[in-house]
Amino acid sequence: MAKTIRGRGSLCYFNYLYSGEQVGRALIGTDFSSEKEREEFARDLPAGGEGFRSCHPPGKVTTAHLPGG
């Protein structure tokens, strides 16, 4: 994921709890200097890649539970 965001934005939040599963979940927050950069990043975000299996922006229900959502 670091390769995907490098030079485009900043990782500002990372939450992961290992609970013994073979595959875990992490919540990652990103920060961009403009809405346009955020939209471009979300558009170009691969669904999977080196070191991660599934990656997608949160939906409206999840976003509503986040601070500022």
C-alpha positions as CSV (number, residue, x, y, z in Angstrom):
1,M,0.0,0.0,0.0
2,A,2.9,2.4,0.7
3,K,4.0,2.1,-2.9
4,T,0.4,3.0,-4.1
5,I,0.1,6.1,-2.0
6,R,3.7,7.4,-2.1
7,G,3.9,10.8,-3.7
8,R,0.2,11.2,-3.8
9,G,-0.9,11.6,-0.2
10,S,-0.1,10.6,3.4
11,L,-1.1,7.6,5.6
12,C,-2.7,9.3,8.6
13,Y,-4.3,6.4,10.4
14,F,-3.7,2.7,10.6
15,N,-5.7,0.3,12.8
16,Y,-5.0,-3.5,12.8
17,L,-5.6,-6.1,15.5
18,Y,-4.2,-9.5,15.0
19,S,-6.8,-12.0,16.3
20,G,-5.4,-15.3,15.0
21,E,-7.0,-15.4,11.6
22,Q,-5.0,-16.3,8.5
23,V,-6.3,-13.1,6.9
24,G,-6.8,-9.9,8.9
25,R,-8.4,-6.6,8.3
26,A,-7.0,-3.1,8.7
27,L,-8.5,0.3,8.6
28,I,-6.2,2.8,6.9
29,G,-6.8,6.5,6.8
30,T,-5.3,8.7,4.1
31,D,-4.9,12.4,3.8
32,F,-4.7,14.4,0.5
33,S,-4.0,18.0,-0.2
34,S,-7.1,18.3,-2.4
35,E,-10.4,16.6,-3.2
36,K,-9.2,16.1,-6.7
37,E,-6.1,14.1,-5.5
38,R,-8.3,12.0,-3.2
39,E,-10.7,11.2,-6.1
40,E,-7.8,10.3,-8.4
41,F,-6.3,8.0,-5.8
42,A,-9.7,6.3,-5.1
43,R,-10.2,5.8,-8.9
44,D,-6.8,4.3,-9.4
45,L,-6.7,2.2,-6.2
46,P,-6.2,-1.4,-7.1
47,A,-8.5,-4.0,-5.5
48,G,-5.5,-6.1,-4.5
49,G,-1.7,-6.0,-4.7
50,E,1.6,-6.8,-3.1
51,G,0.9,-7.3,0.6
52,F,-2.9,-6.8,0.5
53,R,-5.7,-8.9,-0.9
54,S,-8.6,-6.5,-0.9
55,C,-8.8,-2.7,-0.7
56,H,-11.7,-0.4,-1.2
57,P,-13.0,2.9,0.1
58,P,-15.5,2.5,2.9
59,G,-19.2,2.8,2.0
60,K,-21.6,5.4,3.3
61,V,-22.7,3.3,6.3
62,T,-19.1,2.9,7.5
63,T,-18.1,6.5,6.7
64,A,-21.1,7.7,8.9
65,H,-19.5,6.0,11.9
66,L,-16.1,7.7,11.4
67,P,-15.2,11.1,13.0
68,G,-16.2,13.8,10.6
69,G,-18.4,11.3,8.6
